[in-house]
Amino acid sequence: MDLIFIRHGQGEHTLDLPRSLQHRDPSLTSLGIEQARKLKAQFQLIEEDVIFISPIRRTLETATIFSEDVNCRKIVSPLVSPRMFPILPYKKTLPCDKILSLERIKNEFPTFDLDLESSAELWSNGINTMAEQTFEDLARSFIRRCKKLNNERVYIISHDGTITSYRQIITGNVLSREDFPGETGWFQFSC
């Protein structure tokens, strides 16, 4: 099985740093939409594939464009929501990284399944500022869950810090912010 982590396309929250990080619920920019369209050509998504998606608008929009015209399973999960990297004690989640409510996701993205195996607390708080060991335990459990799907490919559309955190766990290498993927950058792991 291949796990393919993909960073979302350019979001509005990156256009005027650091002030734009205070923007709530940012969408993809026109460049981000074009980047997501290019993913369709880069990966040959098929109906048997599964996509896990962070419950943030820019990742949901990326997944919508990426999977257009392919009836594969799409699961929105807080286990791939934004994650601060590296973790800084006593920091709070930025407004641009607040998880959308379950109701809003259901209404605005009705063809996506919701990860109801995740706790209400995860749906409220996500993994952004979670203690490292707690995150590692959840991440390892999530990877095992992906393997149990018995799919050839599982895509995960997420965020730079989240992808880097998962990469660190999967590879055992110590990574830094310099290892962040660019917009719609990706990493593939065979498990």
C-alpha positions in Angstrom: 0.0 0.0 0.0 1.1 3.5 -0.8 0.4 6.5 1.5 0.5 9.7 -0.5 0.5 12.9 1.6 -0.4 16.0 -0.4 -0.3 19.6 0.8 -3.3 21.7 -0.2 -3.1 24.4 -2.9 -2.3 28.0 -2.1 -4.7 29.4 0.5 -5.8 33.0 1.1 -4.1 32.8 4.5 -0.7 32.9 2.9 -1.1 36.1 0.8 -0.1 38.7 3.4 1.9 37.0 6.2 1.7 37.2 9.1 -1.5 39.2 9.2 -3.3 36.9 6.8 -2.9 34.0 9.3 -5.7 35.7 11.3 -8.1 35.1 8.4 -10.9 32.7 9.5 -11.8 29.9 7.1 -9.6 30.8 4.2 -10.4 29.4 0.7 -8.0 28.5 -2.1 -6.7 31.4 -4.2 -7.0 31.2 -8.0 -3.5 29.9 -8.0 -4.4 27.3 -5.4 -7.4 26.2 -7.6 -5.0 25.8 -10.6 -2.5 23.9 -8.5 -5.3 21.5 -7.4 -6.3 21.0 -11.1 -2.7 20.0 -11.9 -2.8 17.3 -9.2 -5.5 15.5 -11.4 -2.9 15.2 -14.2 -0.1 14.2 -11.8 -2.0 11.4 -10.1 -4.3 9.0 -11.9 -7.0 8.8 -9.2 -9.3 5.8 -9.5 -12.6 4.7 -7.8 -10.7 2.2 -5.6 -8.5 4.9 -4.1 -9.3 6.5 -0.7 -8.7 10.1 0.2 -8.4 11.4 3.8 -8.9 15.1 4.0 -8.3 17.7 6.8 -11.5 19.4 7.9 -10.3 22.8 6.8 -11.8 24.6 3.7 -8.6 24.8 1.7 -8.0 21.1 2.0 -11.6 20.3 1.3 -11.5 22.5 -1.8 -8.3 20.9 -3.0 -9.8 17.4 -2.6 -13.0 18.4 -4.4 -11.0 19.6 -7.4 -8.5 16.7 -7.3 -11.3 14.0 -7.1 -13.7 15.7 -9.6 -15.4 13.0 -11.8 -13.9 10.1 -9.7 -16.3 8.4 -7.4 -13.6 7.3 -4.8 -14.2 7.3 -1.1 -13.4 10.7 0.5 -13.2 10.8 4.3 -12.8 14.0 6.3 -10.7 13.4 9.5 -9.4 15.6 12.3 -6.4 13.2 12.4 -4.9 15.0 9.4 -6.0 18.5 10.5 -3.4 21.3 10.9 -0.5 20.5 13.2 2.0 23.0 14.5 5.6 21.9 13.7 7.6 22.0 15.8 5.3 22.0 18.7 5.6 25.2 20.8 4.4 25.0 24.3 1.5 27.3 25.2 0.7 28.3 21.7 -2.9 28.4 20.4 -4.4 27.4 17.1 -4.4 30.3 14.6 -7.8 31.4 13.2 -6.8 30.1 9.7 -6.4 26.6 11.2 -9.7 26.3 13.0 -11.6 23.1 12.1 -15.0 23.5 10.4 -18.0 22.1 12.2 -19.3 18.7 11.3 -22.6 20.4 10.3 -20.9 22.8 8.0 -18.8 20.1 6.4 -22.0 17.9 5.9 -23.8 20.9 4.3 -21.1 22.2 2.1 -19.3 19.0 1.1 -22.2 16.4 1.1 -20.4 13.8 -0.9 -17.6 13.4 1.7 -17.8 10.9 4.5 -17.0 12.0 8.1 -14.5 10.1 10.2 -16.9 9.2 13.0 -14.3 7.0 14.7 -12.5 10.1 15.9 -13.7 11.6 19.2 -15.7 14.7 19.7 -12.7 16.2 21.3 -10.6 15.7 18.2 -13.3 17.2 16.1 -13.3 20.2 18.4 -9.6 20.7 19.0 -7.8 18.8 16.3 -4.1 17.8 16.6 -2.6 21.3 16.2 -1.2 21.8 19.7 -1.5 18.2 21.0 1.4 16.9 23.1 4.0 15.1 20.9 3.5 11.6 22.5 -0.3 11.8 22.3 0.0 12.8 18.6 2.5 10.0 17.9 0.2 7.4 19.4 -2.8 8.7 17.3 -0.7 9.0 14.2 0.6 5.4 14.4 -3.0 4.2 15.0 -4.2 6.2 11.9 -1.4 4.6 9.8 -2.5 1.1 10.9 -6.1 2.0 10.1 -5.0 3.1 6.6 -3.2 -0.2 6.1 -6.4 -2.1 7.1 -8.3 -0.6 4.3 -6.4 -2.9 1.9 -6.3 -0.3 -0.8 -3.4 0.1 -3.1 -3.3 3.8 -2.6 -4.5 6.1 0.2 -4.2 9.8 -0.3 -4.0 12.3 2.5 -4.7 15.9 1.7 -3.4 17.9 4.6 -1.0 20.7 5.8 2.7 21.3 5.8 3.2 20.8 9.6 1.0 17.8 9.7 2.7 16.1 6.7 6.1 16.8 8.2 5.0 15.4 11.6 3.7 12.2 9.9 6.9 12.0 7.8 9.0 12.2 10.9 7.1 9.3 12.5 7.1 7.1 9.3 10.8 7.6 8.5 12.3 8.0 11.9 14.2 11.0 10.7 14.4 14.3 12.5 12.9 17.0 10.3 12.6 20.8 10.4 10.4 23.5 8.9 12.9 23.4 6.0 11.4 20.0 5.1 7.9 21.4 4.6 6.3 20.5 1.3 5.4 23.4 -1.0 1.8 24.0 -2.1 0.5 20.8 -3.6 3.9 19.2 -2.8 3.7 15.5 -1.9 5.5 12.6 -0.3 4.8 8.9 -1.0 5.5 6.1 1.4 5.2 2.3 0.8 3.8 0.5 3.8 
